[in-house]
Amino acid sequence: MVPETIKVYLSESIKEVLEQDAELFEYYKPNQTINKNKFYIDLFLNYRDHFDQAIEMKYEEVKKALPKNLSLQDIGLQNEDYESVAWTITNLIFNVKANYREEKNKVVIKPTKKIEYVLEDLFDDIENDDERYPSVSGYFSALFLHYSQQPRRLREAILFSPIVKTIESAISNKRELRIIMKNTDSKFIVKPYKLVHSKEELCNYLVCEEDVDGQAKTFSIRLSRIKDVSQKGPAHFSELNKKSVEATAKKSPMYVMNGDKEILVQLTEEGIQRYKRSSIGRPKYDKVENNIYYFNCSEFMIYNYFIAFGKDAKVITPQGLRQRFEKFYEDASISYE
């Protein structure tokens, strides 16, 4: 039976990576606090298979190497004990039996129905093979450690692997994508070209094209900003547009190659501090006058970055973008009436 909570003890550095990623990859609740539980659950669900494969491969590697480097008879063991010794060594390599017990570095996971069936399988594995899986807490601790050792762009791809698979399938099959964005729930159809990562931020972006009023606009979308994605009809790039998309993919992908315009945004003091702190997807400004920031980029970039600032960011121009912000906040206020 799955318990109501699972306590996982971590090192301070691992816990710090997890908490930073939960914020960096925008695991927000409706009240804008960090939803750590959803982050832990998604990480477990989307990384477990890869983690188990990594352990299995290391175990086979250790088991194969043991007879060449160790005589069990010399230490009073039999040949059939090689498997047990191999698992002990593998668990040490993956830190499965790490003894972190500091309360301040403990995380508490509250299982949801989404993972109950997977946890039941894990509990069965532990009950039937305690050498391989000493405890549920130890398993989670080792999985979180292995995850934290990956580059940040891979950690993002791990958390959003179902979305990555859909995008890669659409690219391979030359299909359009229907995308729903986080925070705004805005929906649009794009032609996906390539998933790339930025050298500066080590994050992942979908470089794609959208038809706006009969014109093709090339832009990029941060992977963790996508809430949902599904495949649609056939996607066709003209040769001219394909060159534009390729140029975007080669350049820092967070910047758009066309559709740029001058945009003025007024920030409060809190907005200025938030702009300085939040580097992911942050547009670069050309100048600042009286807390008014002058940008030369796409409306899409400004909208997706500043929409969460609320009263601390006000679009001055262009008028069309200003109206989009006004409508979003107006619709949001109606939902609370």
N, C-alpha and C positions, 0 to 999 in steps of 0.2 A: 504493500500500500504506500502511495506517495505521501510524504509528510506535508504539513502546511507550510513549513519553511525549511530551507537548506542553508546551514551556516558554513561559509567558506572562509578559511583563514589564508591571508596572502601576505607577501612581503610588502613593505611600504611602497617600494618602487612599482610593483605590479598594480597595486590598487590605484596609484596615481595615474598610470597609463590608462586604466579602464575608465576612471572618472573623467579624465581629459577627453578621451575618445567619445564618451557619451555626450559630452557637451559639443565637441568639435563636429560630430556627425549628426547633431541636432535632434537628439532624442528628447524632445520637449513634450510635456503635458499641456493641455489647453491653457493652464494658468502660467505657462512659460517656465515652470520648474523642470529640472532634469528627471526624466523617467528612467532611473537606473535599472529597475526591475525588467522593463521591456528590453533594455540594452543587453542585460545578462542573458535573458531568454533567447533573443535573436542570435547572440554570439554562440550560445550552446547549440541551438538548432542548426545554424549555418556552418559551424566549424567542426562539429562532432565527427562527421565521416572522414574529413581530411585528417583530423587529429588521430583518430583510430588507425587510419592507414599508415600514418607516420610512425606510430608506436609499433604496429605489426611489422613494418619494414625493418625498423631498428632491431626488433626482437629476432627476426630471421637472420639478420646480419650478425648479431651477437652469437646466436646459437651455432651458426656456421663457423665462426671464428674460434669458439671455445676449444674444441678438440685440438686445434693447432697450437694453442697457447697455454692450455691448462690440463693437467692430468688429475681428474677427480679422485682417482684411487690414492694419490699422494696425500690428499686431505681427508681421506676416509669416506668418500662418497662413491656412488655407483654411476655407471654410464647413463642410466635412466634419469639421473638427477640433473643432467645438462639443461633440460627445459626449465626446471625450477631456478637454476642458477642464472640462466639467460634472462628469465623474467625479472629476477632480482636486480640484475645489472641494468636492464632496460628501464625499470622503474626508477632506479637511481639517476639515470641519464635524464629522464623526463621529470624528475622531482616529484613523482606521484606520492611518495611517502614523506614529503616535506613536513616538518613539524612547526608550522607557523601557528602561534597561539595568542598573539597580541590582540586584545579586544578592539583596539583602535583601528586595526587593519582588517577587521572582519567585515564581510559583506553578507547580507541576508537575502536570499532569493525566495520569492513566493511563487511557487509553481502555478501556472494557469492551465486551463484545459488544453491549450495549444501544445503543451509539452508533456502532458501527463502520460500519454502512451509511450513516448520516447524514454521518459524517466523510469517507467515500469520495466522496460527492457534493460535499462542500465542497472536497476536494482536486482533483476534476475541474474545478470552477468556477474555482479559482485557476490551474490549468494552462491553461485555455482563455481566461481573461479576467483577466490580471494587473493591468489598470488598476482593475477593480472590486474585486478581492480580491488585494491585494499579497502577503499571506502568511497562513498559518493562525494564527500567533501574533498578527499584527496584527488579524486578524478577531476572535479571542477577546478581545483587549485592548479593542477598540472596543465589542464586545457587553457586556463587563463594565462599561465606563464608562457606556454608555447605561442599563444596568440600575441602576447605583448612583445615577443622577440622578433616579430615580423615587421618589415618596413611599413610606414603609415599607409601608403597607397594600397598595399596588400591587405592591411587590416580593414580598410574601407571596402575593398572588393569582397572580403569575407563576409562582412555584415550585410552587404546588399547583394549577395550572390544570386538570389532568385531574379532580381532585376537585371543583373549582369548577363545571366543566361538568356533572358528574353531579348535583350538588346543584341547580343552576339548572334542569336538565331535570326533576328530580323536583318542584321547586316549581311549575314551569310546568304540568306534567301532573298535579299533585295526587297524587303517589305517596309512599309511605313510603320511608324509607331504612334500610338495615342498615349500621351504622357499627362499624368496628373501631378502637380507640384505640391510639396509640403507647404504649410503655413497658409498659402492662398487658395489651395484646391483648384487653381486655374488649370484648364485643359486645352491642349492643342495637338495638332498632328504634325509630325516632322519626318523628314527623310534622314535616317541615321547613316552616318558615314564611318565613324571610327571612335573607339574608346581609347583615350590617351591619358597620360598622366603628366602633370606639370613638374618640371625640374625644380621650380622654386618652392612649391608647397608640398610636393609628393602626394597630391590628391588626384582623383580620377575625374575625367570630363568626357561627356558625350558630345562630339562635334557633329553637328547636324545642320539641316536646311529646312526652312519653313517658307511656305508661300504666303505672302502678305500683300493683299490687294494686287495680285497678279505678278508680284516681284519676288524673286527668291532672296531670302535673307539667311546668311550664314551666321551661326552663333554656337556657343558651347553651354552645356548644362552640367553643373556639378552633380556627380553621381548621388551623393547623400541627400541632395535636395529633391530627388524624385520620390514621390510617394507610391505611385503605381504606374505600370506600363503594360501595354498589350499591343499585339501586332495587328496591322490593318492591311490595306491594299498594296499593290506593287509600288515600288519607289524607283523613280528614274531621275538621274542627274544629267543635266546637259554638260557638254565638255567645258563650257565657260564656267559654269557653277562648280564643276568638279575641281577645277584649278583653284577656285576660291576656297573650297572646303579643304583641299590638300594644304594650302598655305596656312589655314587656321590650325590644322593639326600639327604642323611642323613648328609653328610659333608657340609661345606660351598659350595654351588652349583656353585660359580663362578670359582672353581678350578676343573681341569680335573683329572680323576683318571688314565687314561692311555694315551699313546701318548706323554708323556712329554720328552723333550730333552733340552740340553743346547743351548741357543740362545743368541747371542751377538748383542746388539744394541747400536750404538753410537749416543749420543744426543748433540745438540748444547746447548748454555746457555739458549736460549729461550725454547728449548725442555725440559731441566731439570726443568725449572720453570713450564712448562705446565704439566709435569709428576707429580710434587708435587701438583698442583691444581686439576687435574682431577682424582678423586678417583674411579669413577665408572668403573668397569671392569679392574682396574689397576693390572697388574701382579706384583708379588713381586720379587725383585732382590736378588741374593745371595751376590754379591759384585760389586764394581765399581772401575775401573782403567782407569784414563785419559779420563773420560767422556764416557767410554764404560761400559754398564750395562750388567751383566751376569744374565740371567734368566734360570730357570729350569721349563718350563711349555710347553704348546702345541703351535704349530705354529698358530693354529686358534685363540688363545687368543692374541698373539702378533700382528697378522695381523689386527684383529678387533679393537685393542686398538690404535696401532701406525699409521694406514693407514691415519688418518686425520692429522698427524703431518707434513706431507709434507717434506720439506727440513730440518726440525729440528730433524728428526729421520732417521738413516740409518742402515739397517740390515747388519751386518758383516758376520755372519754365522747363520744357514746353507745356502748353496748356493741356494738350491731350493726355500727357502722362500725369499731370496734376489731377485731372479728372478721374483717372484710373485709381489713384490713391484715395481720392474723396469717396468714390463709389465703394471701394473695398471697406473703408472704415464705416461708412454709412450702413452697408449690409451687415457688418459685424455688430454694430450697435443695435440694429433691429432684432437680431437673434437673441439679445439679452432683455428685450422688452417683455 
